[in-house]
Amino acid sequence: MRLNRCAVFTPAFVVGLFLCLTLWAQNPSVKSSDLDTKIDSTRTAFGVPSVSVAIIQDGKPLYAKAFGDADSEANKAATTDTRYAVGSISKQFTAASLLLEQEKGKVSLDDNVAKYFPDLTRANEVTIRELLSHTSGYEDYAPQDYLIPEWTRPTTPDAILDRWAKKPLNFDPGTQWQYSNTNYVLAGKILEKVSGTPLLTFLEQNFFQPLGMSSAGDCEVKSRADAKAYTRYALGPPRPVGREANGWYFAAGELCMTSSDLAKWDAAFLHKRILSPKSYDEFTKEVKLKNGKPTHYALGLEIGDTRGTPTVSHGGEVSGFLAMNTLFPSKGDAIVVLTNEDGVNLIGPLTQEIANMLLDPENASAEKQDQQVRAILTGLQEGHIDRAEFTQNANSYFDDVALGDYRQSLAPMGKLEVLSRLSSQGRGGMTHLSYRAHFEKNTVLLNIYVMPNGKFEQFLVGEQF
């Protein structure tokens, strides 16, 4: 039975969602202990203070857990109640808000910006849809990936628009795709104007309270549950870092929440309970440029695929935090990964690891083969292999010169920390496997073929670019 938006926020739905999130249903194909091991070993290998993960499978909560320290100096452990800044994941909440107001007839995404803010550059040519899809041409006011001095001084959304949305456009509206936080500051101001409600109040009333997202709110309103922000200089250790001052992110990236609460949003999204079916289609439909070229972006959502499974996703970054929210609508799955360090990209590899476990549990459980690959790679660091594990062709490849070069190039990389299986597929009567191998000092890719009898026909190591 299709549930329309009026059925979303009934007491029965909220109670059911709370119950589901409390029980965290187990799926026999993915064990909690396997997830624990994979997540914490990856976090340790990447040297990130903490990570919080929540997973939805088949539309139901599967897993929620946090690892490491929310505050290393205070020796404060991260828990499922720890809040993290989610950065630009906030954008999908802004887009959903405008779609909700469009359902009420208060706004159209095809309205020109001039209807609401006529003094901005070429406001009569730029539409709200172009703001939400990053095709407007307005210049990004915050492209840097570190905390610049200006961001430590408070500002306002109006001041941001007065400075950046009155500049000449970077390109004609609809002709290019270019990520810009300015788009979403403007979209948030339009939402406030058409709804007559402050953005955070609107989100609370329409999404956070009905969905039971009790931790979700403005990062500017500090909480004792907040994780401490860390950065990293080159390959150094995690260092405490400041946060942006008030006013800098607004509708572009101001939200903080737990991974479990973001998973509640994902569960409602997957069940299409947030918006009407028509709005949901608009929300997730890729926006094309005027010349028909793809953007791989919808409205506050990136459009892609993982191992052939369609995804809608978005990452987030603000000072001291990285976040990733990835949904697989055709599977009813979602993965939330939140961290409190902005200097190392744990969120991408860890999301991929978990996706492999969800989408391909048979290969994800092939621990014996993964251990064999790990052992071979470690042996190659030392310049030797067990030739009984290889075919005649592969043994001819690994002559003395090859083994010497493998040892000389791999040994300086240090300890093998994380081995991630990226894909597995048939070819030429064999199984082709690809891995990412993360060493202490470098990361490489493995290109492997395995015969039906388990022997290795190919075991190549290449650089990751």
LOKE-944386 format. One line per field, with one value per residue (C-alpha): residue in three letters; residue number from 0; x, y, z. Coordinates in nm, 2 decimals, decimal comma, padded with zeros to 4 digits, m for minus. Each point is the difference from the previous one (the first is absolute). Example, Ala and Ser with C-alpha at 12.3 -4.5 7.8 and 13.67 -1.06 7.14 Angstrom:
resn = [Ala Ser]
resi = [0 1]
x = [01,23 00,14]
y = [m00,45 00,34]
z = [00,78 m00,07]
END
This chain:
resn = [Met Arg Leu Asn Arg Cys Ala Val Phe Thr Pro Ala Phe Val Val Gly Leu Phe Leu Cys Leu Thr Leu Trp Ala Gln Asn Pro Ser Val Lys Ser Ser Asp Leu Asp Thr Lys Ile Asp Ser Thr Arg Thr Ala Phe Gly Val Pro Ser Val Ser Val Ala Ile Ile Gln Asp Gly Lys Pro Leu Tyr Ala Lys Ala Phe Gly Asp Ala Asp Ser Glu Ala Asn Lys Ala Ala Thr Thr Asp Thr Arg Tyr Ala Val Gly Ser Ile Ser Lys Gln Phe Thr Ala Ala Ser Leu Leu Leu Glu Gln Glu Lys Gly Lys Val Ser Leu Asp Asp Asn Val Ala Lys Tyr Phe Pro Asp Leu Thr Arg Ala Asn Glu Val Thr Ile Arg Glu Leu Leu Ser His Thr Ser Gly Tyr Glu Asp Tyr Ala Pro Gln Asp Tyr Leu Ile Pro Glu Trp Thr Arg Pro Thr Thr Pro Asp Ala Ile Leu Asp Arg Trp Ala Lys Lys Pro Leu Asn Phe Asp Pro Gly Thr Gln Trp Gln Tyr Ser Asn Thr Asn Tyr Val Leu Ala Gly Lys Ile Leu Glu Lys Val Ser Gly Thr Pro Leu Leu Thr Phe Leu Glu Gln Asn Phe Phe Gln Pro Leu Gly Met Ser Ser Ala Gly Asp Cys Glu Val Lys Ser Arg Ala Asp Ala Lys Ala Tyr Thr Arg Tyr Ala Leu Gly Pro Pro Arg Pro Val Gly Arg Glu Ala Asn Gly Trp Tyr Phe Ala Ala Gly Glu Leu Cys Met Thr Ser Ser Asp Leu Ala Lys Trp Asp Ala Ala Phe Leu His Lys Arg Ile Leu Ser Pro Lys Ser Tyr Asp Glu Phe Thr Lys Glu Val Lys Leu Lys Asn Gly Lys Pro Thr His Tyr Ala Leu Gly Leu Glu Ile Gly Asp Thr Arg Gly Thr Pro Thr Val Ser His Gly Gly Glu Val Ser Gly Phe Leu Ala Met Asn Thr Leu Phe Pro Ser Lys Gly Asp Ala Ile Val Val Leu Thr Asn Glu Asp Gly Val Asn Leu Ile Gly Pro Leu Thr Gln Glu Ile Ala Asn Met Leu Leu Asp Pro Glu Asn Ala Ser Ala Glu Lys Gln Asp Gln Gln Val Arg Ala Ile Leu Thr Gly Leu Gln Glu Gly His Ile Asp Arg Ala Glu Phe Thr Gln Asn Ala Asn Ser Tyr Phe Asp Asp Val Ala Leu Gly Asp Tyr Arg Gln Ser Leu Ala Pro Met Gly Lys Leu Glu Val Leu Ser Arg Leu Ser Ser Gln Gly Arg Gly Gly Met Thr His Leu Ser Tyr Arg Ala His Phe Glu Lys Asn Thr Val Leu Leu Asn Ile Tyr Val Met Pro Asn Gly Lys Phe Glu Gln Phe Leu Val Gly Glu Gln Phe]
resi = [0 1 2 3 4 5 6 7 8 9 10 11 12 13 14 15 16 17 18 19 20 21 22 23 24 25 26 27 28 29 30 31 32 33 34 35 36 37 38 39 40 41 42 43 44 45 46 47 48 49 50 51 52 53 54 55 56 57 58 59 60 61 62 63 64 65 66 67 68 69 70 71 72 73 74 75 76 77 78 79 80 81 82 83 84 85 86 87 88 89 90 91 92 93 94 95 96 97 98 99 100 101 102 103 104 105 106 107 108 109 110 111 112 113 114 115 116 117 118 119 120 121 122 123 124 125 126 127 128 129 130 131 132 133 134 135 136 137 138 139 140 141 142 143 144 145 146 147 148 149 150 151 152 153 154 155 156 157 158 159 160 161 162 163 164 165 166 167 168 169 170 171 172 173 174 175 176 177 178 179 180 181 182 183 184 185 186 187 188 189 190 191 192 193 194 195 196 197 198 199 200 201 202 203 204 205 206 207 208 209 210 211 212 213 214 215 216 217 218 219 220 221 222 223 224 225 226 227 228 229 230 231 232 233 234 235 236 237 238 239 240 241 242 243 244 245 246 247 248 249 250 251 252 253 254 255 256 257 258 259 260 261 262 263 264 265 266 267 268 269 270 271 272 273 274 275 276 277 278 279 280 281 282 283 284 285 286 287 288 289 290 291 292 293 294 295 296 297 298 299 300 301 302 303 304 305 306 307 308 309 310 311 312 313 314 315 316 317 318 319 320 321 322 323 324 325 326 327 328 329 330 331 332 333 334 335 336 337 338 339 340 341 342 343 344 345 346 347 348 349 350 351 352 353 354 355 356 357 358 359 360 361 362 363 364 365 366 367 368 369 370 371 372 373 374 375 376 377 378 379 380 381 382 383 384 385 386 387 388 389 390 391 392 393 394 395 396 397 398 399 400 401 402 403 404 405 406 407 408 409 410 411 412 413 414 415 416 417 418 419 420 421 422 423 424 425 426 427 428 429 430 431 432 433 434 435 436 437 438 439 440 441 442 443 444 445 446 447 448 449 450 451 452 453 454 455 456 457 458 459 460 461 462 463 464]
x = [00,00 00,14 00,01 m00,05 00,17 m00,31 00,06 00,37 m00,02 m00,27 00,07 00,00 00,27 00,22 m00,05 00,08 00,31 00,12 m00,06 00,19 00,29 00,01 00,00 00,26 m00,12 00,27 00,06 00,16 00,20 00,19 00,12 00,03 00,33 00,14 m00,11 00,16 00,33 m00,01 m00,09 00,23 00,30 m00,05 m00,04 00,32 00,19 m00,10 00,08 m00,33 m00,11 m00,35 m00,26 m00,37 m00,18 m00,37 m00,13 m00,35 m00,06 m00,32 m00,15 00,06 00,27 00,28 00,28 00,11 00,33 00,28 00,37 00,30 00,00 m00,24 00,26 00,35 00,14 m00,28 00,01 m00,38 m00,11 m00,24 m00,34 m00,31 m00,11 00,30 m00,09 00,20 m00,01 m00,14 00,10 m00,15 m00,22 m00,22 m00,07 m00,25 m00,20 m00,01 m00,11 m00,27 m00,13 m00,05 m00,16 m00,24 m00,09 m00,05 m00,25 m00,19 00,00 00,21 00,30 00,10 00,35 m00,02 m00,05 00,27 00,21 m00,12 m00,34 00,15 00,34 m00,01 00,33 00,22 00,21 m00,22 m00,27 m00,26 00,19 00,08 m00,26 m00,03 00,06 00,33 00,10 m00,09 00,19 00,31 m00,06 m00,07 00,34 00,02 00,36 00,07 00,09 00,16 00,21 00,29 00,05 00,16 m00,10 00,09 00,03 m00,31 m00,22 00,09 m00,19 m00,38 m00,20 m00,36 m00,17 m00,10 00,37 00,11 m00,26 00,08 00,36 m00,01 m00,34 00,06 00,32 m00,01 m00,11 00,28 m00,21 m00,34 m00,27 m00,06 00,31 00,24 00,00 00,22 m00,04 m00,09 m00,10 m00,13 m00,29 m00,12 00,03 m00,23 m00,23 m00,03 m00,09 m00,27 m00,14 m00,02 m00,17 m00,27 m00,06 00,01 00,20 00,37 00,18 00,09 m00,36 m00,13 00,23 m00,10 m00,37 m00,01 00,28 00,19 m00,28 m00,23 00,28 00,13 00,33 00,06 00,37 m00,04 00,05 00,22 00,37 00,01 m00,20 00,26 m00,07 00,19 m00,05 00,20 00,32 00,31 00,13 00,34 00,22 00,32 00,30 00,15 00,05 00,02 m00,21 m00,36 00,01 m00,28 m00,14 m00,24 m00,35 m00,15 m00,16 m00,38 m00,17 00,24 m00,19 m00,38 m00,19 00,32 00,14 m00,10 m00,15 00,13 m00,14 00,07 00,04 m00,31 m00,21 00,13 m00,10 m00,35 m00,02 00,14 m00,26 m00,28 00,17 00,02 m00,37 m00,08 m00,17 00,16 m00,16 m00,27 00,10 00,02 00,23 00,21 00,05 00,11 00,23 00,19 m00,02 00,34 00,00 00,14 00,17 m00,16 00,20 m00,13 00,33 m00,03 00,09 m00,02 m00,18 m00,37 m00,12 00,25 00,08 00,27 m00,11 00,22 00,05 00,20 00,08 m00,29 m00,25 m00,15 00,08 m00,10 00,25 00,17 00,31 00,06 00,31 00,04 00,29 00,09 m00,26 m00,07 m00,32 m00,16 m00,36 m00,06 m00,34 m00,07 m00,37 m00,05 00,13 m00,15 00,35 00,18 00,34 00,09 00,36 00,09 00,35 00,16 00,31 00,02 00,36 m00,04 m00,27 m00,13 m00,36 00,04 00,20 m00,21 m00,32 00,13 00,10 m00,35 m00,17 00,20 m00,13 m00,36 m00,01 00,21 00,00 00,13 00,32 00,01 00,01 00,29 00,24 00,22 00,07 00,06 00,24 00,18 00,04 00,12 00,27 00,11 00,04 00,19 00,23 00,06 00,12 00,27 00,07 m00,15 m00,31 m00,13 00,01 m00,25 m00,27 00,07 m00,06 00,29 m00,06 00,01 00,31 00,17 m00,09 00,14 00,37 00,29 m00,01 m00,38 00,03 00,29 m00,19 m00,31 00,21 00,18 m00,32 m00,23 00,23 00,04 m00,38 00,00 m00,27 m00,31 m00,28 m00,32 m00,08 m00,33 m00,17 m00,14 m00,15 m00,04 m00,12 00,04 00,22 00,18 m00,12 00,16 m00,09 00,13 00,06 00,11 00,12 00,12 00,30 00,06 00,36 00,14 00,16 m00,19 m00,30 00,01 m00,25 00,00 m00,11 m00,05 m00,13 m00,08 m00,05 m00,30 00,25 00,10 00,34 00,10 00,05 00,07 00,11 00,09 00,07 m00,05 00,00 m00,33 m00,03]
y = [00,00 00,34 00,24 00,37 00,27 00,05 m00,34 00,06 00,16 m00,19 m00,11 m00,36 00,06 00,19 m00,27 m00,27 00,18 00,05 m00,37 m00,10 00,22 m00,13 m00,37 00,04 m00,31 m00,25 m00,13 m00,35 00,09 00,28 m00,07 00,28 m00,14 00,01 00,37 00,08 m00,15 00,16 00,35 00,02 m00,15 00,25 00,29 m00,10 m00,04 00,35 00,15 00,18 00,08 m00,13 m00,13 m00,05 m00,24 m00,07 m00,24 m00,06 m00,33 m00,10 00,32 m00,09 00,10 m00,26 00,16 00,30 00,03 00,25 m00,07 00,20 00,33 00,29 00,20 m00,15 00,25 m00,06 m00,37 00,01 m00,29 00,04 m00,15 m00,03 00,32 00,20 00,28 00,08 00,28 m00,14 00,30 00,00 m00,30 00,29 00,10 m00,28 00,13 00,34 m00,14 m00,22 00,31 00,19 m00,30 m00,02 00,37 m00,06 m00,27 00,26 00,24 00,26 m00,02 m00,17 m00,12 00,16 00,34 00,25 00,12 00,36 m00,08 m00,01 00,18 00,23 00,18 m00,30 m00,06 m00,11 m00,09 00,00 m00,28 m00,24 m00,24 m00,17 m00,33 00,12 00,10 m00,34 m00,18 00,22 00,12 00,37 00,15 00,17 m00,01 m00,23 00,20 m00,30 m00,22 m00,04 m00,33 00,16 00,26 00,35 00,30 00,17 m00,29 00,05 00,33 m00,01 00,09 m00,03 m00,16 00,34 00,12 m00,31 00,07 00,37 m00,08 m00,32 00,00 00,35 m00,10 m00,08 m00,36 m00,26 m00,12 00,04 m00,17 m00,36 m00,03 m00,15 m00,19 00,15 m00,07 00,32 00,04 00,35 m00,18 m00,15 00,30 00,18 m00,31 00,01 00,37 m00,06 m00,28 00,23 00,26 m00,23 m00,19 00,29 m00,22 m00,01 m00,28 m00,20 00,04 m00,13 m00,30 m00,07 00,02 m00,19 m00,26 m00,03 m00,02 m00,22 m00,24 m00,01 00,16 00,14 00,07 00,19 00,37 00,30 m00,06 00,35 m00,11 m00,20 m00,32 m00,21 m00,29 00,17 m00,17 00,21 00,12 m00,12 00,06 m00,14 00,17 m00,22 m00,34 00,12 m00,09 00,13 00,36 00,19 00,27 00,29 00,01 00,26 00,29 00,06 00,07 m00,16 m00,30 00,05 m00,21 m00,12 m00,20 00,10 m00,33 m00,22 m00,34 m00,36 m00,27 m00,17 00,31 00,04 m00,36 00,08 00,26 m00,27 m00,25 00,24 00,10 m00,36 m00,06 00,33 00,14 00,34 00,15 m00,08 m00,25 00,29 00,20 m00,31 m00,04 00,36 m00,04 m00,29 00,07 00,09 00,36 00,04 00,30 00,21 m00,19 m00,33 m00,11 m00,18 00,16 m00,32 00,23 00,03 00,24 m00,01 m00,36 m00,16 m00,26 m00,30 m00,38 m00,24 m00,33 00,05 00,09 00,35 00,25 00,34 00,14 00,31 00,07 00,28 00,19 00,28 00,07 m00,31 m00,23 m00,22 m00,18 m00,22 m00,11 m00,26 m00,15 m00,30 00,06 m00,32 m00,21 00,20 00,04 00,31 00,06 00,29 00,06 00,30 00,09 00,28 00,06 00,19 m00,09 m00,35 m00,15 m00,30 00,05 m00,11 m00,32 m00,10 00,06 m00,22 m00,27 m00,01 00,02 m00,31 m00,19 00,11 m00,04 m00,31 m00,20 m00,31 00,17 00,20 m00,32 m00,15 00,07 m00,29 00,13 00,35 m00,13 m00,19 00,32 00,18 m00,27 00,01 00,37 m00,01 m00,26 00,21 00,28 m00,25 m00,11 m00,35 m00,20 m00,35 m00,13 m00,27 00,27 00,12 m00,14 m00,07 00,33 00,20 m00,18 00,09 00,37 00,00 m00,06 00,13 00,35 00,04 m00,12 00,23 00,30 m00,09 m00,02 00,32 00,20 m00,15 m00,04 00,38 00,04 m00,15 m00,22 m00,10 00,15 m00,03 m00,23 00,08 m00,21 00,23 m00,24 m00,36 m00,12 m00,28 00,03 m00,26 m00,29 00,16 00,24 00,35 00,17 00,35 00,13 00,32 m00,06 00,28 m00,01 00,22 00,23 m00,06 m00,16 m00,23 m00,19 m00,38 m00,15 m00,38 m00,30 m00,32 m00,34 m00,23 m00,22 00,30 00,06 00,35 00,07 00,37 00,21 00,35 00,30 00,35 00,36 00,17 00,33]
z = [00,00 m00,09 00,29 m00,09 00,19 00,22 00,14 00,08 00,34 00,17 00,36 m00,10 m00,26 00,25 00,27 m00,26 m00,11 00,36 00,07 m00,31 00,08 00,35 m00,10 m00,28 m00,19 m00,09 m00,35 m00,01 m00,31 00,18 00,35 00,25 00,11 m00,36 m00,03 00,34 m00,11 m00,35 00,13 00,29 m00,18 m00,28 00,24 00,18 m00,33 m00,11 00,34 00,03 00,36 m00,03 m00,25 00,04 m00,24 m00,05 m00,26 m00,15 m00,19 m00,18 00,14 00,36 00,25 00,00 00,20 00,20 00,18 00,08 00,04 00,13 00,19 m00,03 00,19 00,01 00,25 00,24 m00,06 m00,09 m00,20 m00,29 00,03 m00,21 00,18 m00,12 m00,24 m00,31 m00,25 m00,33 m00,21 m00,35 00,07 00,14 m00,36 m00,06 00,29 m00,16 m00,33 00,16 00,18 m00,32 m00,16 00,29 m00,04 m00,37 00,08 00,20 m00,30 00,18 m00,24 m00,33 m00,06 m00,34 00,16 m00,08 00,29 m00,09 00,14 00,35 m00,03 m00,30 00,08 m00,05 m00,32 m00,29 00,24 m00,27 m00,19 00,29 00,13 00,34 m00,18 m00,13 00,36 00,13 m00,28 00,00 m00,35 00,08 m00,06 00,34 00,14 00,30 00,30 00,19 m00,23 00,24 00,18 00,31 00,25 m00,13 00,23 m00,14 00,10 00,37 00,00 00,01 m00,31 m00,12 m00,30 m00,12 00,01 m00,20 m00,27 m00,01 m00,06 m00,22 m00,17 m00,14 m00,18 m00,37 m00,06 m00,07 m00,30 m00,16 00,20 m00,09 m00,22 00,25 00,33 00,27 00,37 00,20 00,36 m00,10 m00,18 00,31 00,22 m00,25 m00,02 00,38 00,00 m00,26 00,21 00,30 m00,21 m00,15 00,32 00,24 00,23 00,10 m00,18 00,32 00,13 m00,33 00,02 00,36 m00,07 m00,33 00,03 00,32 00,26 m00,21 m00,08 00,35 m00,09 00,34 m00,04 m00,33 00,01 m00,07 00,07 00,13 00,30 00,19 00,18 00,25 m00,24 m00,28 m00,12 00,01 m00,33 m00,13 m00,30 m00,14 m00,15 m00,28 00,15 00,36 00,30 00,06 00,14 00,16 m00,23 00,03 m00,15 m00,23 00,17 00,00 m00,33 m00,25 m00,10 00,05 m00,25 m00,17 00,29 00,35 00,14 00,27 00,10 00,09 m00,27 00,14 m00,05 m00,36 m00,05 00,11 m00,28 m00,24 00,10 m00,06 m00,33 m00,12 00,08 m00,18 00,31 00,00 m00,31 m00,26 m00,27 m00,25 00,22 00,07 m00,37 m00,03 00,30 m00,15 m00,37 m00,16 m00,13 m00,35 m00,14 m00,27 m00,26 00,13 00,17 00,34 00,33 00,22 00,25 00,09 00,27 00,29 m00,10 m00,21 m00,24 m00,07 00,05 00,20 m00,16 m00,24 00,28 m00,04 00,28 00,13 00,23 00,14 00,20 00,25 00,12 00,25 00,22 00,19 m00,14 m00,31 m00,06 m00,27 m00,05 m00,27 m00,09 m00,23 m00,08 m00,21 00,29 00,29 00,15 00,14 00,16 00,22 00,10 00,22 00,12 00,20 m00,21 m00,32 m00,10 m00,12 m00,22 00,21 m00,11 m00,36 00,05 00,30 m00,18 m00,29 00,24 00,16 m00,34 m00,11 00,31 m00,07 m00,37 m00,04 00,33 m00,17 m00,11 00,32 00,20 m00,20 00,29 m00,09 m00,35 00,13 00,26 m00,27 m00,21 00,31 00,06 m00,36 00,00 00,33 m00,15 m00,31 00,23 00,11 m00,36 00,01 m00,09 00,06 m00,35 00,07 00,02 m00,35 m00,36 m00,24 m00,17 00,32 00,12 m00,33 00,06 00,36 m00,10 00,21 m00,16 00,06 00,36 00,06 m00,14 00,21 00,31 m00,07 m00,07 00,26 00,30 00,06 00,03 00,35 00,15 m00,20 00,20 m00,19 m00,30 m00,17 m00,26 m00,27 m00,25 m00,10 m00,34 m00,25 m00,30 m00,22 00,21 00,31 00,27 m00,03 00,34 00,07 00,34 00,15 00,24 00,25 00,14 00,27 m00,27 m00,32 m00,17 m00,30 m00,21 m00,06 m00,33 00,05 m00,19 00,18 m00,17 00,09 00,19 00,22 m00,15 m00,10 m00,37 00,06 00,30 m00,12 00,22 m00,13 00,12 00,10 m00,18]
END
